[in-house]
Amino acid sequence: MSPSRAADDIVEIEIIDHDPAAFGLPRVAPPAHRPTEQRPSWRAPVAASVAIAVAVVAVALWQPWGAEPRWRTFPVAVRFTPTLSARQVLAAPPGDAFEVEAPEAPLATAVTRSTLVGHVFAEPGANEDRGRWAAFAALPSWNPSAPAGTSTTRVRGIDAVVSRVGVRTSVVWGPLDRYGWTAEASRLTDEEVLQFAEHTAVIDARPALRESYDMRGLQPVGGIAGFRTVKAVERVLDDRPAAHAQAPTVVRYRDGFDVLTVLSIAAPPDTLPFVPFVFGRGDETAVHGLPAVSIRTGGSGGLVAWMEGGRLVVLSGSGDAARLTALAESAHTATDAEWDDLVSMRDQRYIDLASAPQIEIGAGTTPNGNEWRAWSSTLEDASAFCLTTGLGEQCTIVTDGDRPIDDFFVQGGRISLRVGDARTPTRAVVTWPDGAVIVTEFVPLDDERSAVAVFVPARGSLDLRTA
């Protein structure tokens, strides 16, 4: 029984060194004393700084309260109502109308909508074929498939397809934000085009670029809808399908062996600058008191274009700028009677010229070996004059009483067609640069008319001489 003690008695315990021998274990020498390691005084602040830096990085990556990216937005015309009729005709065309394409109603009274959002940027003085430019477009789309291309990458975290042809690069990606996206550029590297695509967006239904994006000298030109509209015009003038949501209304007139085209299409207000961008540099002019542009399109061709009543109106044909501008000034909205006559005339003259009786009025071979043949066919109320060369066949239709004077330019010269009076014998005299003279008699077509077609070399001359 242990002795009792009071609650406040002090008990002393003595701490002695550990002795393994007391428990039958071999005695081991104690380890040498290890002095306490002195830590540098700067380690604690550095460790704290590292911890703070990690926290800052984490916050920077998350930033629940951080500022949104800043965007530069551009105007877009998603709603516009044309007030000008699509039925634009010429008051005094040089020849008859032979073709009419009228996909639109005479006057689009409903609001025209463009769901295409995007913008075009170019360096000063550039056009589609020369200089640097870039464009992007976003179209509402829920199609998850990406089109085929030459390489695959990612844009804004979405699979994208990059294609390059010559100096042109295109990128397609999406859907993203319920849009299908495209970017295209000229004379930019693939990396530059991808960087451009990364910085595009649609903000409040407007095309946008991040303010931090380096434009590298590119300047805004206009909305993508205007660009696509002019590209549709280009396709029509090249006799290709328009590939456009709204096909233009087109009236084609005979102009000798050439064609004079009047075209109108509903267009956003910023469309006109894209005419020189697509067709090349031109000169400023005016039509109906409105700003217009006149452009030479190669050879003897040209066009005049202007915006009027919510439409882009284009006149294209042969002749100098003064002639085409004067013809453009005569453009007006056709009355119902004028339009009906135009369509009726086209239908009446729509015949198979290959099966019509033909009278040959000339044939030969140019110095370059190009064989040609010209002939005339009589229709119900008009006559057709046709020419076949190695480039194909072209015909012009004229009404009785007309006396066409036509030149069809070929390599090394021109083939000239002349119509005369059958009651007065006439000869075509061609003088060559070396002094040689070739005389060709006019061929009678009927009791009143005669005609001839001859080759006239470059720097040569043609004279008509009566007996």
C-alpha positions in Angstrom: 0.0 0.0 0.0 1.5 3.2 -1.1 1.8 6.0 1.4 -0.8 8.7 1.2 0.1 12.3 0.2 -1.7 15.6 0.2 -3.0 17.1 -3.0 -0.5 19.9 -2.8 2.6 17.8 -2.1 5.4 18.4 -4.6 6.7 15.3 -6.4 10.2 15.5 -7.9 11.2 13.2 -10.8 14.8 12.9 -11.8 15.6 12.3 -15.5 18.6 10.0 -16.0 20.4 8.9 -19.2 19.2 5.9 -21.1 21.2 2.8 -20.2 20.5 -0.3 -22.5 22.6 -2.5 -20.2 20.0 -2.2 -17.5 17.8 -4.3 -19.8 20.4 -6.7 -20.9 21.2 -5.0 -24.2 24.8 -4.2 -25.3 26.0 -0.8 -24.4 26.3 1.5 -27.5 28.3 4.7 -27.5 26.1 7.8 -27.8 26.1 9.6 -31.1 28.3 12.7 -31.5 26.4 15.9 -30.8 25.0 17.5 -33.9 24.9 21.2 -33.7 21.6 23.0 -34.5 21.6 24.1 -38.2 21.4 27.9 -38.6 19.0 28.8 -41.5 19.8 31.9 -43.5 17.6 34.8 -42.4 16.4 35.5 -46.1 14.8 32.1 -46.7 11.6 32.9 -44.8 10.8 36.1 -46.8 11.6 34.4 -50.1 9.3 31.4 -49.3 6.5 33.9 -48.5 7.1 35.7 -51.7 7.0 32.5 -53.8 3.7 31.6 -52.1 2.3 35.0 -52.9 3.5 34.8 -56.5 1.8 31.5 -57.0 -1.4 32.9 -55.6 -1.2 35.9 -57.9 -0.7 33.6 -61.0 -3.7 31.6 -59.9 -5.8 34.7 -59.6 -4.6 36.0 -62.9 -5.6 32.8 -64.6 -9.1 32.8 -63.0 -9.9 36.5 -62.4 -13.6 36.2 -61.6 -13.7 39.9 -61.4 -11.3 40.6 -64.3 -12.1 43.0 -67.2 -13.5 41.5 -70.4 -11.5 41.7 -73.6 -11.9 45.0 -75.4 -13.3 44.9 -78.9 -13.4 47.2 -81.9 -16.7 46.8 -83.7 -17.7 47.7 -87.2 -21.0 48.7 -88.8 -23.1 46.1 -90.5 -26.3 46.6 -92.6 -28.4 43.6 -91.6 -31.7 45.3 -92.7 -32.2 47.4 -95.8 -35.1 48.1 -98.0 -34.5 48.9 -101.7 -36.8 51.6 -103.0 -35.6 51.4 -106.6 -37.2 48.8 -108.9 -35.1 45.9 -110.1 -36.3 46.5 -113.7 -33.6 48.9 -114.9 -33.4 49.5 -118.7 -31.8 51.9 -121.1 -33.7 54.7 -122.9 -31.8 54.4 -126.1 -29.7 51.2 -126.3 -27.4 50.6 -129.2 -29.2 47.3 -130.1 -32.1 45.1 -129.2 -32.5 43.3 -125.9 -31.9 39.6 -126.4 -31.8 38.3 -122.8 -33.6 39.1 -119.6 -33.1 37.5 -116.2 -35.5 38.7 -113.6 -35.3 36.6 -110.4 -36.5 39.5 -108.1 -39.8 41.1 -107.8 -40.1 44.5 -109.5 -39.9 46.4 -106.2 -38.8 44.6 -103.0 -41.2 46.1 -100.5 -40.3 43.7 -97.8 -37.2 44.2 -95.7 -34.2 42.6 -97.1 -32.2 40.8 -94.4 -28.6 39.8 -94.5 -27.6 37.3 -91.8 -24.0 37.4 -92.9 -21.8 39.3 -90.5 -18.2 40.2 -91.2 -15.8 42.8 -92.5 -13.0 43.4 -95.1 -9.7 45.1 -94.3 -7.0 46.1 -96.8 -3.9 48.1 -97.0 -4.2 51.5 -98.8 -4.3 51.1 -102.6 -4.9 47.3 -102.5 -7.5 45.4 -104.4 -8.5 41.8 -104.5 -5.7 40.9 -106.9 -3.0 43.2 -105.7 -1.8 44.1 -102.2 -2.5 42.7 -98.7 -6.0 42.2 -97.4 -8.0 40.1 -95.0 -11.7 39.4 -94.4 -13.8 37.3 -92.1 -17.4 36.2 -92.2 -19.8 34.6 -89.7 -23.0 32.9 -90.8 -25.5 31.3 -88.4 -24.8 27.6 -88.5 -25.2 24.6 -86.4 -23.4 22.2 -88.7 -20.6 20.5 -86.7 -18.8 19.1 -89.7 -15.7 21.0 -91.1 -15.1 21.1 -94.9 -12.1 19.3 -96.4 -8.9 21.3 -96.8 -5.2 20.9 -97.1 -4.3 21.1 -93.4 -6.1 21.0 -90.0 -5.4 23.2 -87.0 -7.5 25.0 -84.3 -8.9 28.5 -84.0 -10.3 29.7 -80.7 -10.2 26.1 -79.5 -12.3 24.8 -82.4 -11.1 22.5 -85.2 -10.3 24.5 -88.3 -9.3 23.8 -91.9 -6.6 25.9 -93.6 -6.3 26.0 -97.4 -3.9 27.9 -99.6 -4.0 28.5 -103.3 -1.2 30.8 -104.6 -1.2 34.0 -102.5 -4.7 33.3 -101.1 -5.3 31.6 -97.7 -8.6 30.6 -96.3 -9.6 29.3 -92.9 -12.9 27.6 -92.0 -13.9 26.7 -88.4 -17.0 26.3 -86.3 -19.6 26.1 -85.3 -18.7 28.6 -82.5 -21.2 30.8 -80.8 -23.8 29.3 -83.2 -21.9 30.7 -86.2 -19.9 29.0 -89.0 -16.7 31.1 -89.5 -14.5 31.8 -92.5 -11.4 34.0 -92.8 -9.6 34.7 -96.1 -6.6 36.8 -97.0 -4.2 37.6 -99.7 -0.5 37.9 -99.4 -0.5 37.0 -95.7 1.3 34.0 -94.3 -0.8 31.1 -93.0 0.3 32.1 -89.4 -0.8 35.7 -90.0 -4.2 34.5 -91.2 -4.7 32.2 -88.2 -3.7 35.1 -85.9 -6.2 37.3 -87.6 -8.9 34.6 -87.2 -8.1 34.2 -83.5 -9.0 37.8 -82.9 -12.4 37.9 -84.7 -15.8 37.9 -83.0 -19.4 39.0 -83.4 -20.4 41.4 -80.6 -24.0 42.5 -80.4 -24.5 41.3 -84.0 -21.6 43.4 -85.2 -18.3 42.2 -86.7 -15.5 42.8 -84.2 -11.7 42.5 -83.7 -9.8 42.6 -80.5 -8.4 46.0 -79.8 -5.1 44.4 -79.0 -4.8 42.9 -82.5 -2.0 44.5 -84.6 -3.7 45.5 -88.0 -0.2 45.7 -89.7 -1.4 48.6 -91.9 -4.8 47.1 -92.9 -7.7 49.5 -92.9 -11.5 48.8 -92.8 -13.0 48.7 -96.3 -16.6 47.6 -95.7 -19.0 44.9 -94.6 -18.6 41.4 -96.0 -22.1 41.4 -97.4 -21.1 44.2 -99.8 -18.0 42.3 -100.9 -20.1 39.2 -101.6 -22.6 41.2 -103.6 -20.0 42.6 -105.9 -18.5 39.1 -106.3 -22.0 37.9 -107.4 -22.0 40.7 -110.0 -18.6 39.6 -111.2 -19.8 36.1 -111.7 -22.8 37.2 -113.8 -20.6 39.4 -116.0 -18.4 36.4 -116.5 -21.4 34.3 -117.5 -21.1 32.2 -114.4 -23.9 31.4 -111.8 -24.2 34.2 -109.3 -23.8 31.9 -106.2 -25.5 34.6 -104.2 -28.6 34.6 -101.9 -30.1 37.3 -104.1 -29.4 36.9 -107.8 -29.4 40.1 -109.8 -31.8 41.3 -112.4 -30.1 41.4 -115.8 -30.9 42.9 -119.2 -28.5 42.2 -122.1 -28.5 44.3 -125.3 -26.8 43.6 -128.6 -24.0 46.1 -129.2 -22.6 45.0 -132.5 -20.8 41.8 -131.9 -20.4 42.9 -128.2 -22.9 42.7 -125.4 -24.1 45.6 -123.3 -25.3 44.5 -119.8 -27.5 46.4 -117.3 -27.6 44.7 -113.9 -29.2 45.7 -110.6 -29.1 43.9 -107.2 -30.2 44.9 -103.7 -27.1 45.8 -101.8 -25.9 47.3 -98.4 -25.1 51.0 -98.4 -21.3 50.4 -98.2 -21.2 48.2 -101.4 -19.8 50.7 -103.9 -16.2 50.8 -102.6 -16.0 47.1 -103.4 -16.5 47.6 -107.1 -12.9 49.0 -107.6 -11.7 46.5 -105.0 -12.9 43.6 -107.2 -12.6 45.0 -110.7 -9.6 47.2 -110.3 -8.9 50.9 -109.9 -11.2 53.3 -111.6 -12.2 57.0 -111.8 -14.8 58.7 -109.8 -17.8 60.0 -111.8 -21.5 60.6 -111.3 -24.8 59.0 -112.6 -28.1 60.6 -111.9 -26.3 63.0 -109.6 -25.0 60.1 -107.4 -21.4 59.0 -106.8 -20.3 56.4 -109.3 -17.1 54.7 -110.5 -15.9 54.1 -114.0 -13.5 51.2 -114.6 -11.7 49.8 -117.6 -11.9 46.0 -117.5 -9.4 45.1 -120.2 -9.3 45.5 -123.9 -12.1 47.8 -125.1 -14.4 46.9 -122.2 -15.4 48.8 -119.2 -18.2 49.3 -116.6 -19.9 52.1 -114.7 -21.4 51.4 -111.3 -23.4 53.4 -108.8 -25.7 53.0 -105.7 -29.3 54.1 -106.1 -32.4 53.4 -104.0 -30.8 50.5 -102.1 -29.4 48.9 -105.2 -26.1 48.5 -106.9 -26.6 49.3 -110.6 -23.9 48.3 -113.1 -23.6 48.9 -116.8 -21.0 46.9 -118.6 -19.9 46.9 -122.2 -17.5 48.1 -124.8 -16.5 51.7 -125.4 -14.8 54.5 -123.5 -15.8 55.9 -120.2 -17.7 58.8 -121.7 -19.9 56.5 -123.8 -20.7 54.1 -121.0 -21.4 56.9 -118.6 -23.8 58.5 -121.1 -25.6 55.2 -121.5 -25.7 54.8 -117.7 -27.4 58.2 -117.5 -30.3 56.9 -119.6 -30.9 54.0 -117.2 -34.4 54.2 -115.8 -37.1 52.0 -114.3 -39.1 50.3 -117.0 -42.9 50.7 -117.1 -45.0 47.6 -117.1 -45.5 48.1 -120.9 -41.8 48.5 -121.5 -40.9 45.5 -119.5 -43.6 43.3 -121.2 -42.3 44.5 -124.7 -38.8 43.6 -123.6 -39.7 40.1 -122.5 -41.9 39.6 -125.6 -39.1 40.7 -128.0 -36.7 38.3 -126.3 -39.1 35.4 -126.6 -39.8 36.2 -130.3 -36.2 36.1 -131.2 -35.3 33.0 -129.3 -34.7 30.7 -132.2 -32.2 28.0 -133.1 -29.8 29.8 -135.5 -28.1 26.6 -136.4 -31.2 25.4 -138.2 -32.1 28.7 -139.8 -31.1 29.3 -143.5 -27.6 30.8 -143.7 -26.0 33.0 -146.4 -22.2 33.1 -146.1 -20.9 36.7 -146.3 -17.2 36.0 -145.7 -14.6 33.4 -144.7 -10.9 33.0 -144.4 -7.8 32.4 -142.3 -5.9 35.0 -140.3 -2.1 35.3 -140.5 -2.0 33.4 -137.2 -3.9 30.4 -138.7 -7.2 31.2 -137.1 -10.0 30.1 -139.4 -13.2 32.2 -139.4 -16.6 32.2 -141.1 -19.4 34.8 -141.2 -23.0 34.4 -142.3 -26.5 35.9 -142.1 -29.9 34.4 -141.4 -33.2 36.1 -141.8 -35.7 35.9 -139.0 -39.4 36.9 -138.9 -38.8 40.5 -138.1 -35.0 40.8 -137.9 -31.8 39.4 -139.2 -29.0 37.6 -137.5 -25.3 38.1 -138.3 -23.0 35.5 -136.9 -19.3 34.9 -136.8 -17.4 31.7 -136.0 -13.8 31.8 -135.0 -11.4 29.6 -133.1 -12.8 31.4 -130.0 -16.3 30.3 -130.6 -19.5 31.7 -132.2 -21.0 35.1 -131.7 -24.2 36.5 -133.2 -25.9 39.9 -133.3 -29.6 40.4 -134.1 -30.8 43.6 -135.8 -34.2 44.7 -136.9 -35.0 45.4 -140.5 -33.7 48.8 -141.6 -30.7 48.7 -139.2 -27.3 49.0 -140.8 -24.8 47.5 -138.3 -21.1 48.4 -138.6 -19.3 45.8 -136.4 -15.7 44.9 -135.7 -14.8 41.7 -134.0 -11.2 41.8 -132.7 -9.0 38.8 -133.1 -5.3 38.2 -132.8 -3.4 40.2 -135.4 -6.3 42.4 -136.5 -10.1 42.5 -136.7 -12.9 41.0 -138.7 -15.2 43.7 -140.0 -18.8 43.2 -141.0 -20.6 45.8 -143.1 -24.2 45.9 -144.4 -25.0 47.9 -147.6 -27.7 48.5 -150.1 -28.2 45.6 -152.5 -29.3 48.0 -155.3 -25.8 49.7 -155.2 -23.0 47.3 -156.0 -20.3 47.8 -153.3 -16.8 46.4 -152.7 -14.7 46.2 -149.5 -11.1 47.2 -150.2 -8.6 46.1 -147.5 -5.1 47.6 -147.7 -2.3 45.7 -145.8 0.7 47.4 -144.2 3.0 46.1 -146.9 0.8 47.8 -149.6 -1.1 44.7 -150.7 -4.7 45.3 -151.6 -7.6 42.8 -151.3 -11.0 43.5 -152.8 -14.1 41.6 -151.8 -17.6 42.1 -153.2 -20.7 42.5 -151.0 -23.0 39.5 -151.0 -26.8 40.1 -151.6 -29.0 39.1 -148.8 -32.3 40.0 -150.3 -33.7 42.6 -152.8 -32.7 45.4 -150.5 -29.6 44.4 -148.4 -26.2 43.1 -149.0 -23.3 42.4 -146.6 -19.7 41.5 -146.4 -17.2 40.3 -143.7 -13.4 40.8 -144.2 -10.2 40.5 -142.2 -8.4 43.8 -141.6 -4.9 43.4 -140.3 -3.5 45.6 -137.5 -2.3 48.9 -139.0 -4.3 48.1 -142.1 -7.3 50.0 -143.5 -10.8 49.3 -144.9 -12.5 51.3 -147.6 -16.0 50.8 -149.0 -16.3 51.6 -152.7 -19.4 51.7 -154.9 -19.3 50.9 -158.6 
